Protein backbone atom coordinates (compact mmCIF):
# COMPACT_ATOMS: atom_id res chain seq x y z
CA UNK A 1 0.00 0.00 0.00
CA UNK A 2 1.47 3.37 -0.97
CA UNK A 3 1.62 6.38 1.36
CA UNK A 4 -1.31 8.23 -0.18
CA UNK A 5 -3.60 5.19 0.02
CA UNK A 6 -2.59 4.49 3.62
CA UNK A 7 -3.26 8.07 4.67
CA UNK A 8 -6.63 8.08 2.91
CA UNK A 9 -7.56 4.88 4.74
CA UNK A 10 -6.60 6.48 8.08
CA UNK A 11 -8.58 9.62 7.25
CA UNK A 12 -11.70 7.54 6.58
CA UNK A 13 -11.14 5.62 9.81
CA UNK A 14 -10.93 8.92 11.72
CA UNK A 15 -14.19 10.10 10.15
CA UNK A 16 -15.88 6.91 11.30
CA UNK A 17 -14.42 7.09 14.81
CA UNK A 18 -15.29 10.73 15.45
CA UNK A 19 -18.95 9.82 14.97
CA UNK A 20 -18.63 7.60 18.06
CA UNK A 21 -18.00 10.69 20.19
CA UNK A 22 -21.49 11.96 19.37
CA UNK A 23 -22.95 9.07 21.38
CA UNK A 24 -21.09 9.73 24.62
CA UNK A 25 -21.35 12.43 27.26
CA UNK A 26 -18.30 14.70 27.10
CA UNK A 27 -16.71 17.14 29.49
CA UNK A 28 -15.61 20.53 28.18
CA UNK A 29 -11.99 19.33 28.29
CA UNK A 30 -12.87 16.29 26.19
CA UNK A 31 -14.72 18.50 23.70
CA UNK A 32 -11.61 20.67 23.35
CA UNK A 33 -9.51 17.56 22.79
CA UNK A 34 -11.86 16.42 20.04
CA UNK A 35 -11.66 19.88 18.45
CA UNK A 36 -7.87 19.59 18.49
CA UNK A 37 -8.08 16.11 16.93
CA UNK A 38 -10.34 17.52 14.21
CA UNK A 39 -7.78 20.26 13.50
CA UNK A 40 -5.05 17.65 13.07
CA UNK A 41 -7.41 15.71 10.79
CA UNK A 42 -7.87 18.84 8.65
CA UNK A 43 -4.11 19.40 8.65
CA UNK A 44 -3.62 15.83 7.46
CA UNK A 45 -5.90 16.39 4.48
CA UNK A 46 -4.12 19.67 3.69
CA UNK A 47 -0.67 18.06 3.68
CA UNK A 48 -1.94 15.05 1.71
CA UNK A 49 -3.18 17.41 -0.99
CA UNK A 50 0.26 19.06 -0.99
CA UNK A 51 1.80 15.57 -1.40
CA UNK A 52 3.66 15.96 1.91
CA UNK A 53 2.76 12.44 2.98
CA UNK A 54 5.21 12.32 5.87
CA UNK A 55 3.58 15.30 7.61
CA UNK A 56 0.08 14.17 6.65
CA UNK A 57 0.66 10.75 8.19
CA UNK A 58 1.99 12.31 11.38
CA UNK A 59 -1.04 14.58 11.66
CA UNK A 60 -3.61 11.83 11.19
CA UNK A 61 -1.85 9.57 13.65
CA UNK A 62 -1.84 12.31 16.27
CA UNK A 63 -5.54 12.93 15.59
CA UNK A 64 -6.24 9.22 16.11
CA UNK A 65 -4.33 9.22 19.39
CA UNK A 66 -6.29 12.15 20.78
CA UNK A 67 -9.59 10.64 19.68
CA UNK A 68 -8.73 7.20 21.06
CA UNK A 69 -7.97 8.75 24.45
CA UNK A 70 -11.53 10.11 24.56
CA UNK A 71 -13.32 7.05 23.19
CA UNK A 72 -11.47 4.43 25.21
CA UNK A 73 -11.23 6.25 28.52
C-alpha positions as a Python dict, from the first residue, in 0.01 Angstrom:
ca = {
    (1, 'X'): (0, 0, 0),
    (2, 'X'): (147, 337, -97),
    (3, 'X'): (162, 638, 136),
    (4, 'X'): (-131, 823, -18),
    (5, 'X'): (-360, 519, 2),
    (6, 'X'): (-259, 449, 362),
    (7, 'X'): (-326, 807, 467),
    (8, 'X'): (-663, 808, 291),
    (9, 'X'): (-756, 488, 474),
    (10, 'X'): (-660, 648, 808),
    (11, 'X'): (-858, 962, 725),
    (12, 'X'): (-1170, 754, 658),
    (13, 'X'): (-1114, 562, 981),
    (14, 'X'): (-1093, 892, 1172),
    (15, 'X'): (-1419, 1010, 1015),
    (16, 'X'): (-1588, 691, 1130),
    (17, 'X'): (-1442, 709, 1481),
    (18, 'X'): (-1529, 1073, 1545),
    (19, 'X'): (-1895, 982, 1497),
    (20, 'X'): (-1863, 760, 1806),
    (21, 'X'): (-1800, 1069, 2019),
    (22, 'X'): (-2149, 1196, 1937),
    (23, 'X'): (-2295, 907, 2138),
    (24, 'X'): (-2109, 973, 2462),
    (25, 'X'): (-2135, 1243, 2726),
    (26, 'X'): (-1830, 1470, 2710),
    (27, 'X'): (-1671, 1714, 2949),
    (28, 'X'): (-1561, 2053, 2818),
    (29, 'X'): (-1199, 1933, 2829),
    (30, 'X'): (-1287, 1629, 2619),
    (31, 'X'): (-1472, 1850, 2370),
    (32, 'X'): (-1161, 2067, 2335),
    (33, 'X'): (-951, 1756, 2279),
    (34, 'X'): (-1186, 1642, 2004),
    (35, 'X'): (-1166, 1988, 1845),
    (36, 'X'): (-787, 1959, 1849),
    (37, 'X'): (-808, 1611, 1693),
    (38, 'X'): (-1034, 1752, 1421),
    (39, 'X'): (-778, 2026, 1350),
    (40, 'X'): (-505, 1765, 1307),
    (41, 'X'): (-741, 1571, 1079),
    (42, 'X'): (-787, 1884, 865),
    (43, 'X'): (-411, 1940, 865),
    (44, 'X'): (-362, 1583, 746),
    (45, 'X'): (-590, 1639, 448),
    (46, 'X'): (-412, 1967, 369),
    (47, 'X'): (-67, 1806, 368),
    (48, 'X'): (-194, 1505, 171),
    (49, 'X'): (-318, 1741, -99),
    (50, 'X'): (26, 1906, -99),
    (51, 'X'): (180, 1557, -140),
    (52, 'X'): (366, 1596, 191),
    (53, 'X'): (276, 1244, 298),
    (54, 'X'): (521, 1232, 587),
    (55, 'X'): (358, 1530, 761),
    (56, 'X'): (8, 1417, 665),
    (57, 'X'): (66, 1075, 819),
    (58, 'X'): (199, 1231, 1138),
    (59, 'X'): (-104, 1458, 1166),
    (60, 'X'): (-361, 1183, 1119),
    (61, 'X'): (-185, 957, 1365),
    (62, 'X'): (-184, 1231, 1627),
    (63, 'X'): (-554, 1293, 1559),
    (64, 'X'): (-624, 922, 1611),
    (65, 'X'): (-433, 922, 1939),
    (66, 'X'): (-629, 1215, 2078),
    (67, 'X'): (-959, 1064, 1968),
    (68, 'X'): (-873, 720, 2106),
    (69, 'X'): (-797, 875, 2445),
    (70, 'X'): (-1153, 1011, 2456),
    (71, 'X'): (-1332, 705, 2319),
    (72, 'X'): (-1147, 443, 2521),
    (73, 'X'): (-1123, 625, 2852),
}
